[in-house]
């Protein structure tokens, strides 16, 4: 995606998960789907 395309999508909150293997960032919707909320 180009910078122009990402601007059109708007702001999406990001969740950062920390584990023993490091950090991983998810958009909030992917994280909620993973948790089956």
C-alpha distance matrix in Angstrom:
0.0 3.7 6.6 8.0 6.0 6.7 10.1 10.9 10.7 13.4 14.9 15.1 17.8 17.4 20.4 21.4 23.8 26.2 28.3 30.5 27.7 25.6 22.9 20.0 17.6 16.8 15.6 18.9 18.6 18.1 21.0 23.2 22.7 23.6 26.7 27.4 28.0
3.7 0.0 3.8 5.4 5.3 6.5 8.8 10.3 11.3 13.5 15.2 16.2 19.0 18.9 22.1 23.0 25.8 28.1 30.3 32.5 29.8 27.3 24.6 22.1 19.6 19.1 17.8 21.0 21.1 20.9 23.6 25.8 25.7 26.7 29.6 30.5 30.8
6.6 3.8 0.0 3.8 5.5 5.3 6.3 8.9 10.3 11.5 12.9 14.6 17.3 17.5 20.9 21.9 25.0 27.3 29.9 32.3 29.8 27.0 24.1 21.8 19.0 18.8 17.2 20.2 20.8 21.1 23.4 25.5 26.0 27.0 29.6 30.6 30.5
8.0 5.4 3.8 0.0 3.8 5.5 5.2 6.6 9.1 10.7 13.1 15.3 18.4 19.3 23.0 24.4 27.6 30.1 32.8 35.4 33.0 30.3 27.2 24.7 21.6 20.9 18.7 21.4 21.6 22.3 24.9 26.5 26.9 28.4 30.9 31.6 31.2
6.0 5.3 5.5 3.8 0.0 3.8 5.4 5.3 6.8 9.5 12.1 13.5 16.9 17.8 21.3 23.1 26.0 28.8 31.3 34.0 31.6 29.1 26.0 23.1 20.0 18.8 16.4 19.0 18.7 19.4 22.3 23.8 23.8 25.5 28.0 28.5 28.3
6.7 6.5 5.3 5.5 3.8 0.0 3.8 5.4 5.3 7.1 8.8 10.2 13.4 14.2 17.8 19.5 22.6 25.4 28.1 30.9 28.7 26.0 22.7 20.0 16.7 15.6 13.2 15.9 16.1 16.9 19.4 21.0 21.5 23.0 25.4 26.1 25.8
10.1 8.8 6.3 5.2 5.4 3.8 0.0 3.8 5.4 5.7 8.1 10.7 13.9 15.4 19.2 21.1 24.5 27.3 30.3 33.2 31.3 28.3 24.9 22.4 18.9 17.9 15.2 17.3 17.8 19.3 21.4 22.8 23.6 25.4 27.4 28.1 27.3
10.9 10.3 8.9 6.6 5.3 5.4 3.8 0.0 3.8 5.5 9.1 11.4 15.0 17.0 20.7 23.1 26.2 29.3 32.2 35.2 33.3 30.6 27.1 24.3 20.8 19.1 16.1 17.8 17.5 19.2 21.8 22.6 23.1 25.4 27.4 27.6 26.7
10.7 11.3 10.3 9.1 6.8 5.3 5.4 3.8 0.0 3.8 6.8 8.2 12.0 13.9 17.5 20.1 23.1 26.3 29.1 32.3 30.5 28.0 24.4 21.4 17.9 15.8 12.6 14.1 13.7 15.5 18.1 18.8 19.3 21.6 23.6 23.8 23.0
13.4 13.5 11.5 10.7 9.5 7.1 5.7 5.5 3.8 0.0 3.8 6.5 10.0 12.6 16.3 19.0 22.3 25.5 28.6 31.8 30.4 27.6 23.9 21.3 17.5 15.8 12.4 13.4 13.8 16.1 18.0 18.6 19.9 22.1 23.5 24.0 22.7
14.9 15.2 12.9 13.1 12.1 8.8 8.1 9.1 6.8 3.8 0.0 3.8 6.6 9.4 13.0 15.8 19.2 22.3 25.6 28.9 27.7 24.8 21.0 18.6 14.8 13.3 10.1 10.9 12.2 14.5 15.7 16.6 18.4 20.2 21.4 22.3 20.9
15.1 16.2 14.6 15.3 13.5 10.2 10.7 11.4 8.2 6.5 3.8 0.0 3.8 6.5 9.9 13.0 16.1 19.4 22.5 26.0 24.9 22.2 18.5 15.8 12.0 10.0 6.5 7.1 8.6 10.8 11.9 12.9 14.7 16.4 17.6 18.7 17.4
17.8 19.0 17.3 18.4 16.9 13.4 13.9 15.0 12.0 10.0 6.6 3.8 0.0 3.8 6.8 10.1 13.2 16.5 19.8 23.3 22.7 19.9 16.1 13.9 10.2 8.6 5.9 5.6 8.5 10.6 10.4 11.6 14.2 15.3 15.9 17.6 16.2
17.4 18.9 17.5 19.3 17.8 14.2 15.4 17.0 13.9 12.6 9.4 6.5 3.8 0.0 3.8 6.5 9.8 13.0 16.3 19.7 18.9 16.1 12.3 10.1 6.5 5.6 4.4 5.5 8.9 9.5 8.9 11.2 13.6 13.8 14.8 17.1 16.3
20.4 22.1 20.9 23.0 21.3 17.8 19.2 20.7 17.5 16.3 13.0 9.9 6.8 3.8 0.0 3.8 6.4 9.9 13.0 16.6 16.3 13.8 10.2 8.3 5.6 5.2 6.0 5.9 9.5 9.4 7.3 9.9 12.6 12.0 12.4 15.3 14.8
21.4 23.0 21.9 24.4 23.1 19.5 21.1 23.1 20.1 19.0 15.8 13.0 10.1 6.5 3.8 0.0 3.8 6.5 9.9 13.3 13.0 10.2 6.6 5.6 4.4 6.4 8.8 9.5 12.8 11.8 9.6 12.7 15.0 13.5 14.1 17.5 17.5
23.8 25.8 25.0 27.6 26.0 22.6 24.5 26.2 23.1 22.3 19.2 16.1 13.2 9.8 6.4 3.8 0.0 3.8 6.6 10.3 10.4 8.4 5.6 5.2 6.2 7.9 10.9 11.3 14.0 12.3 9.6 12.7 14.6 12.3 12.6 16.3 16.8
26.2 28.1 27.3 30.1 28.8 25.4 27.3 29.3 26.3 25.5 22.3 19.4 16.5 13.0 9.9 6.5 3.8 0.0 3.8 7.1 7.9 5.8 4.5 6.6 8.9 11.3 14.5 15.1 17.8 16.0 13.2 16.3 18.1 15.4 15.6 19.4 20.1
28.3 30.3 29.9 32.8 31.3 28.1 30.3 32.2 29.1 28.6 25.6 22.5 19.8 16.3 13.0 9.9 6.6 3.8 0.0 3.8 5.3 5.3 6.3 8.3 11.4 13.6 17.1 17.6 19.9 17.5 14.9 17.8 19.1 15.9 16.2 19.9 21.2
30.5 32.5 32.3 35.4 34.0 30.9 33.2 35.2 32.3 31.8 28.9 26.0 23.3 19.7 16.6 13.3 10.3 7.1 3.8 0.0 3.8 5.6 8.4 11.0 14.4 16.9 20.5 21.3 23.4 20.9 18.5 21.4 22.4 19.1 19.4 23.1 24.6
27.7 29.8 29.8 33.0 31.6 28.7 31.3 33.3 30.5 30.4 27.7 24.9 22.7 18.9 16.3 13.0 10.4 7.9 5.3 3.8 0.0 3.8 7.1 9.2 13.0 15.5 19.3 20.7 22.6 19.8 17.9 21.2 21.8 18.5 19.6 23.1 24.9
25.6 27.3 27.0 30.3 29.1 26.0 28.3 30.6 28.0 27.6 24.8 22.2 19.9 16.1 13.8 10.2 8.4 5.8 5.3 5.6 3.8 0.0 3.8 6.9 10.4 13.5 17.1 18.7 21.0 18.6 16.8 20.2 21.3 18.4 19.5 23.1 24.4
22.9 24.6 24.1 27.2 26.0 22.7 24.9 27.1 24.4 23.9 21.0 18.5 16.1 12.3 10.2 6.6 5.6 4.5 6.3 8.4 7.1 3.8 0.0 3.8 6.8 10.1 13.5 15.2 17.7 15.6 13.8 17.4 18.7 16.3 17.4 20.9 21.9
20.0 22.1 21.8 24.7 23.1 20.0 22.4 24.3 21.4 21.3 18.6 15.8 13.9 10.1 8.3 5.6 5.2 6.6 8.3 11.0 9.2 6.9 3.8 0.0 3.8 6.7 10.3 12.3 14.5 12.1 10.8 14.6 15.6 13.4 15.1 18.3 19.4
17.6 19.6 19.0 21.6 20.0 16.7 18.9 20.8 17.9 17.5 14.8 12.0 10.2 6.5 5.6 4.4 6.2 8.9 11.4 14.4 13.0 10.4 6.8 3.8 0.0 3.8 6.9 9.3 11.7 10.0 9.2 12.8 14.2 12.8 14.5 17.5 18.0
16.8 19.1 18.8 20.9 18.8 15.6 17.9 19.1 15.8 15.8 13.3 10.0 8.6 5.6 5.2 6.4 7.9 11.3 13.6 16.9 15.5 13.5 10.1 6.7 3.8 0.0 3.8 6.2 8.0 6.3 6.0 9.6 10.7 10.0 12.0 14.4 15.0
15.6 17.8 17.2 18.7 16.4 13.2 15.2 16.1 12.6 12.4 10.1 6.5 5.9 4.4 6.0 8.8 10.9 14.5 17.1 20.5 19.3 17.1 13.5 10.3 6.9 3.8 0.0 3.8 5.6 5.6 6.4 8.9 10.3 10.9 12.7 14.4 14.3
18.9 21.0 20.2 21.4 19.0 15.9 17.3 17.8 14.1 13.4 10.9 7.1 5.6 5.5 5.9 9.5 11.3 15.1 17.6 21.3 20.7 18.7 15.2 12.3 9.3 6.2 3.8 0.0 3.8 5.6 5.1 6.2 8.7 9.9 10.6 12.2 11.2
18.6 21.1 20.8 21.6 18.7 16.1 17.8 17.5 13.7 13.8 12.2 8.6 8.5 8.9 9.5 12.8 14.0 17.8 19.9 23.4 22.6 21.0 17.7 14.5 11.7 8.0 5.6 3.8 0.0 3.8 5.4 5.1 6.2 8.6 9.9 10.3 9.8
18.1 20.9 21.1 22.3 19.4 16.9 19.3 19.2 15.5 16.1 14.5 10.8 10.6 9.5 9.4 11.8 12.3 16.0 17.5 20.9 19.8 18.6 15.6 12.1 10.0 6.3 5.6 5.6 3.8 0.0 3.8 5.5 5.1 6.2 8.7 9.7 10.5
21.0 23.6 23.4 24.9 22.3 19.4 21.4 21.8 18.1 18.0 15.7 11.9 10.4 8.9 7.3 9.6 9.6 13.2 14.9 18.5 17.9 16.8 13.8 10.8 9.2 6.0 6.4 5.1 5.4 3.8 0.0 3.8 5.4 5.0 6.3 8.6 9.0
23.2 25.8 25.5 26.5 23.8 21.0 22.8 22.6 18.8 18.6 16.6 12.9 11.6 11.2 9.9 12.7 12.7 16.3 17.8 21.4 21.2 20.2 17.4 14.6 12.8 9.6 8.9 6.2 5.1 5.5 3.8 0.0 3.8 5.4 5.1 6.0 5.5
22.7 25.7 26.0 26.9 23.8 21.5 23.6 23.1 19.3 19.9 18.4 14.7 14.2 13.6 12.6 15.0 14.6 18.1 19.1 22.4 21.8 21.3 18.7 15.6 14.2 10.7 10.3 8.7 6.2 5.1 5.4 3.8 0.0 3.8 5.4 4.8 6.3
23.6 26.7 27.0 28.4 25.5 23.0 25.4 25.4 21.6 22.1 20.2 16.4 15.3 13.8 12.0 13.5 12.3 15.4 15.9 19.1 18.5 18.4 16.3 13.4 12.8 10.0 10.9 9.9 8.6 6.2 5.0 5.4 3.8 0.0 3.8 5.4 7.9
26.7 29.6 29.6 30.9 28.0 25.4 27.4 27.4 23.6 23.5 21.4 17.6 15.9 14.8 12.4 14.1 12.6 15.6 16.2 19.4 19.6 19.5 17.4 15.1 14.5 12.0 12.7 10.6 9.9 8.7 6.3 5.1 5.4 3.8 0.0 3.8 5.5
27.4 30.5 30.6 31.6 28.5 26.1 28.1 27.6 23.8 24.0 22.3 18.7 17.6 17.1 15.3 17.5 16.3 19.4 19.9 23.1 23.1 23.1 20.9 18.3 17.5 14.4 14.4 12.2 10.3 9.7 8.6 6.0 4.8 5.4 3.8 0.0 3.8
28.0 30.8 30.5 31.2 28.3 25.8 27.3 26.7 23.0 22.7 20.9 17.4 16.2 16.3 14.8 17.5 16.8 20.1 21.2 24.6 24.9 24.4 21.9 19.4 18.0 15.0 14.3 11.2 9.8 10.5 9.0 5.5 6.3 7.9 5.5 3.8 0.0
